């Protein structure tokens, strides 16, 4: 099959490689334009880097809705547009051009968690499972009918990067199956039930601000795991705001009755226990501003704050 592949983030790289390995003809790879990242360095563009390594042409239109960009892709005469974590909504004229339209690899069990951040949303909500859906694209936001879906559990302690990597591998394999079904006519897409739809909006810095008095230990844990690597989670700790890199709720422990949320009530060799709105959260690793990550107990010693040992 002649395809144009559209993707930007690392989630899409296994799908790009799987499409090639399956013998499909990738006419071009379309990815988001290069942007400035942290400290003036270019932001990572994993799909663009993979495409260069694979010897594929890379296109980076500023706006895919631009008629000139649409025409340039349709001039390649693809039979399908294969999309994974691209970052722009594809316009109707582009979707309507290829024989098989747009085929999207989406990291959730649609219609649950349509939108930009489905993996983080599933962890934040405490979902027991998630998965990957291969869908026929429409102009709406992840509204198209679904060819196939595959489910996987969300294990305790799993982070967004871990879960994304697992879903990327699953999605790549499922994508190849669907493309084969499109070629032999066996693939059938089933409409989504819009009444069951939930949405995962794009994350921003405000999502990562922790309020010890407003969140339970379980909710803090979900945020710390879900909001990696972006935007991360920050909270006041021992008189300064730090990034909370890792931790876990203390399920079997209760805070002292008089301790206010945000109070550090105990310290171990590496971790420290903090009071939340409901229960204790054990902070394992922090990153103070301008410094490297360190274990939380070392941070506390550096602040010269003494608390009871746990």
C-alpha positions as CSV (number, residue, x, y, z in Angstrom):
1,X,0.0,0.0,0.0
2,X,1.2,3.5,-0.8
3,X,1.0,5.6,2.4
4,X,1.9,9.0,3.7
5,X,2.8,8.7,7.4
6,X,2.0,11.6,9.7
7,X,3.4,11.7,13.2
8,X,5.6,13.7,15.6
9,X,6.0,12.1,19.1
10,X,7.8,9.0,20.1
11,X,4.5,7.1,20.3
12,X,4.3,7.0,16.5
13,X,7.9,5.7,15.8
14,X,7.0,2.0,16.3
15,X,4.1,2.4,13.9
16,X,6.3,4.0,11.3
17,X,8.8,1.2,11.5
18,X,6.0,-1.5,11.5
19,X,4.5,0.0,8.4
20,X,7.8,-0.2,6.6
21,X,8.6,-3.7,7.9
22,X,5.2,-4.9,6.6
23,X,6.3,-3.9,3.1
24,X,4.2,-0.8,2.6
25,X,5.6,2.0,0.5
26,X,6.0,5.1,2.7
27,X,6.0,8.0,0.2
28,X,6.8,10.7,2.8
29,X,6.8,11.3,6.5
30,X,5.0,14.5,7.7
31,X,5.8,15.9,11.1
32,X,5.4,19.1,13.1
33,X,7.8,22.0,12.3
34,X,10.9,22.2,14.5
35,X,10.4,24.3,17.6
36,X,12.6,25.7,20.3
37,X,12.8,23.5,23.3
38,X,14.4,24.0,26.7
39,X,17.5,26.3,26.9
40,X,17.2,27.3,23.3
41,X,17.8,23.8,21.9
42,X,15.4,22.3,19.3
43,X,12.5,20.4,20.8
44,X,12.7,16.6,20.2
45,X,11.1,15.4,17.0
46,X,11.3,11.6,17.3
47,X,9.4,10.7,14.1
48,X,11.5,13.1,12.0
49,X,14.7,11.6,13.4
50,X,13.5,8.1,12.7
51,X,12.4,9.0,9.2
52,X,15.9,10.4,8.4
53,X,17.5,7.3,9.8
54,X,15.2,5.2,7.5
55,X,16.0,7.3,4.5
56,X,12.4,8.6,4.1
57,X,11.5,12.1,2.9
58,X,10.4,14.4,5.7
59,X,7.9,17.2,5.2
60,X,7.1,19.8,7.9
61,X,4.3,22.1,6.8
62,X,3.5,24.9,9.3
63,X,-0.3,24.4,8.8
64,X,-1.6,21.2,7.3
65,X,-4.9,23.0,6.5
66,X,-3.0,25.2,4.0
67,X,-4.4,24.2,0.5
68,X,-0.8,24.1,-0.8
69,X,0.2,21.6,1.9
70,X,-2.9,19.5,1.1
71,X,-2.2,19.6,-2.6
72,X,1.5,18.6,-2.1
73,X,0.5,15.5,-0.2
74,X,-2.3,14.5,-2.5
75,X,0.1,14.9,-5.5
76,X,2.0,11.9,-4.0
77,X,-1.1,9.8,-4.7
78,X,-1.2,7.9,-1.4
79,X,-3.8,5.1,-0.9
80,X,-3.9,5.9,2.9
81,X,-2.8,8.5,5.4
82,X,-1.4,6.7,8.5
83,X,-1.4,9.0,11.5
84,X,0.0,8.6,15.0
85,X,0.4,11.4,17.6
86,X,0.8,14.1,14.9
87,X,-0.5,17.2,16.6
88,X,-2.7,18.8,14.0
89,X,-6.3,17.9,12.9
90,X,-6.3,16.8,9.3
91,X,-8.6,18.8,7.0
92,X,-11.5,17.2,5.1
93,X,-10.0,17.6,1.6
94,X,-6.9,15.7,2.7
95,X,-8.8,12.9,4.3
96,X,-11.1,12.5,1.3
97,X,-8.3,12.2,-1.2
98,X,-6.7,8.7,-0.6
99,X,-8.7,5.5,-1.3
100,X,-8.6,4.4,2.4
101,X,-8.7,7.9,3.9
102,X,-6.9,8.5,7.2
103,X,-6.1,5.7,9.6
104,X,-5.2,6.8,13.1
105,X,-3.4,5.0,15.9
106,X,-4.9,6.4,19.1
107,X,-3.7,5.5,22.6
108,X,-7.1,4.8,24.3
109,X,-10.1,2.7,24.1
110,X,-12.3,5.0,22.1
111,X,-14.7,6.7,22.8
112,X,-13.0,7.0,26.2
113,X,-10.3,9.7,26.2
114,X,-10.6,11.3,22.9
115,X,-8.1,14.2,22.6
116,X,-4.5,15.1,23.1
117,X,-3.5,13.4,26.4
118,X,-5.3,10.0,26.6
119,X,-2.5,8.1,28.4
120,X,-2.2,10.7,31.2
121,X,-6.0,11.0,31.4
122,X,-6.4,7.3,32.0
123,X,-3.8,7.3,34.9
124,X,-5.3,10.5,36.4
125,X,-8.8,8.9,36.4
126,X,-7.5,5.8,38.1
127,X,-8.7,3.6,35.2
128,X,-7.9,-0.1,35.6
129,X,-7.2,-0.6,32.0
130,X,-6.6,1.3,28.7
131,X,-5.6,0.3,25.2
132,X,-5.1,1.3,21.6
133,X,-7.7,2.0,18.9
134,X,-7.2,2.0,15.2
135,X,-9.8,4.4,13.7
136,X,-11.0,5.8,10.4
137,X,-10.4,9.5,10.7
138,X,-13.0,12.2,10.4
139,X,-12.7,16.0,10.7
140,X,-13.9,15.7,14.3
141,X,-11.6,15.1,17.3
142,X,-11.2,11.3,17.4
143,X,-14.8,10.7,16.5
144,X,-14.4,8.3,13.6
145,X,-15.4,4.6,13.5
146,X,-13.0,2.1,15.0
147,X,-11.5,-0.8,13.1
148,X,-9.9,-2.6,16.0
149,X,-9.0,-2.0,19.6
150,X,-6.6,-3.9,22.0
151,X,-6.8,-3.6,25.8
152,X,-4.1,-3.7,28.4
153,X,-4.2,-3.3,32.2
154,X,-2.8,-0.2,34.0
155,X,-0.4,-1.7,36.6
156,X,0.2,-0.1,40.0
157,X,3.0,2.5,39.9
158,X,3.0,2.8,36.1
159,X,3.9,6.2,34.6
160,X,2.9,7.9,31.4
161,X,6.2,7.2,29.6
162,X,6.1,3.5,30.6
163,X,2.5,3.1,29.5
164,X,3.0,5.1,26.3
165,X,5.9,2.9,25.3
166,X,3.8,-0.3,25.8
167,X,0.8,1.1,23.9
168,X,3.0,2.3,21.1
169,X,4.2,-1.3,20.5
170,X,0.7,-2.7,20.8
171,X,-0.6,0.0,18.4
172,X,2.1,-0.7,15.8
173,X,1.2,-4.4,15.6
174,X,-2.6,-3.7,15.5
175,X,-2.1,-1.0,12.8
176,X,-0.4,-3.5,10.5
177,X,-3.3,-6.0,11.0
178,X,-5.8,-3.3,10.1
179,X,-3.8,-2.2,7.0
180,X,-3.8,-5.8,5.8
181,X,-7.5,-6.0,6.4
182,X,-8.1,-2.9,4.3
183,X,-6.1,-4.4,1.4
184,X,-8.0,-7.7,1.4
185,X,-11.4,-6.1,2.2
186,X,-11.9,-7.7,5.6
187,X,-11.5,-4.6,7.8
188,X,-14.8,-3.2,9.1
189,X,-15.0,0.0,11.2
190,X,-17.7,0.2,13.9
191,X,-19.2,3.6,14.8
192,X,-18.3,5.0,18.3
193,X,-21.0,5.5,20.9
194,X,-20.8,9.3,21.4
195,X,-22.8,9.1,24.6
196,X,-19.8,7.3,26.2
197,X,-17.2,9.8,25.1
198,X,-14.8,11.4,27.5
199,X,-12.1,14.0,26.6
200,X,-8.4,14.3,27.5
201,X,-7.4,18.0,26.8
202,X,-3.9,19.1,26.1
203,X,-1.9,19.4,29.4
204,X,-0.5,22.7,30.7
205,X,1.8,23.8,33.6
206,X,-1.2,24.5,35.9
207,X,-2.1,20.8,35.8
208,X,1.1,20.0,37.6
209,X,0.7,22.3,40.6
210,X,0.0,20.1,43.7
211,X,-2.0,21.3,46.6
212,X,-1.5,19.1,49.6
213,X,-4.7,20.3,51.2
214,X,-6.9,19.6,48.2
215,X,-5.6,16.2,47.1
216,X,-5.6,12.8,48.7
217,X,-2.4,10.7,48.7
218,X,-3.9,8.5,46.0
219,X,-4.6,11.6,43.8
220,X,-1.1,13.0,44.4
221,X,0.3,9.7,43.3
222,X,-1.8,9.6,40.1
223,X,-0.6,13.1,39.2
224,X,3.0,12.4,39.8
225,X,2.8,9.3,37.6
226,X,0.5,10.8,34.9
227,X,2.2,14.1,34.4
228,X,5.6,12.8,33.3
229,X,7.5,14.1,31.5
230,X,5.3,17.1,30.9
231,X,4.4,19.3,32.7
232,X,5.7,17.5,35.7
233,X,4.4,18.1,39.3
234,X,5.6,20.8,41.6
235,X,4.7,21.4,45.3
236,X,5.9,23.3,48.4
237,X,8.1,21.0,50.4
238,X,10.2,22.1,53.4
239,X,9.7,25.7,52.7
240,X,10.5,25.7,49.0
241,X,8.8,24.7,45.8
242,X,10.3,21.5,44.2
243,X,9.4,19.1,41.5
244,X,8.1,15.8,42.8
245,X,9.7,13.2,40.6
246,X,8.6,10.0,42.3
247,X,6.8,8.6,45.3
248,X,3.9,6.5,46.4
249,X,0.9,6.7,48.8
250,X,1.4,5.1,52.2
251,X,-1.7,2.9,52.1
252,X,-1.4,1.4,55.6
253,X,-0.2,4.6,57.4
254,X,-2.2,7.5,58.8
255,X,-1.0,11.0,59.6
256,X,-1.0,12.4,63.1
257,X,-4.3,13.9,63.9
258,X,-3.0,17.5,64.4
259,X,-0.7,17.5,61.3
260,X,-1.8,19.9,58.6
261,X,-1.5,19.0,54.9
262,X,1.9,19.6,53.5
263,X,3.6,18.8,56.9
264,X,6.6,16.4,56.7
265,X,6.0,14.0,59.5
266,X,8.7,11.4,59.0
267,X,11.9,10.7,57.1
268,X,13.6,7.5,56.1
269,X,16.9,6.8,54.5
270,X,15.7,8.1,51.1
271,X,12.0,9.0,51.4
272,X,9.9,11.5,53.4
273,X,6.2,11.3,54.4
274,X,4.0,14.2,53.7
275,X,0.5,14.8,55.0
276,X,-2.2,15.2,52.3
277,X,-5.9,15.9,52.4
278,X,-6.4,12.2,53.0
279,X,-3.5,10.0,54.0
280,X,0.3,10.1,53.7
281,X,2.3,10.4,50.5
282,X,5.8,9.1,50.6
283,X,8.0,11.4,48.4
284,X,10.9,9.4,47.0
285,X,12.7,11.7,44.7
286,X,12.6,15.5,44.1
287,X,14.3,18.1,41.9
288,X,14.9,21.5,43.4
289,X,15.0,24.5,41.0
290,X,18.2,24.5,39.0
291,X,19.5,21.3,40.5
292,X,19.5,17.6,39.6
293,X,17.1,15.1,41.0
294,X,17.9,13.7,44.4
295,X,16.3,11.5,47.0
296,X,13.9,13.3,49.2
297,X,15.7,12.6,52.4
298,X,18.9,14.1,51.0
299,X,16.9,17.2,50.0
300,X,15.5,17.5,53.6
301,X,19.0,17.2,55.1
302,X,20.2,20.0,52.8
303,X,17.4,22.2,54.1
304,X,18.6,21.4,57.6
305,X,15.2,20.3,58.7
306,X,14.9,17.6,61.3
307,X,11.8,15.3,61.5
308,X,11.2,12.0,63.2
309,X,12.6,8.9,61.4
310,X,10.3,6.4,59.9
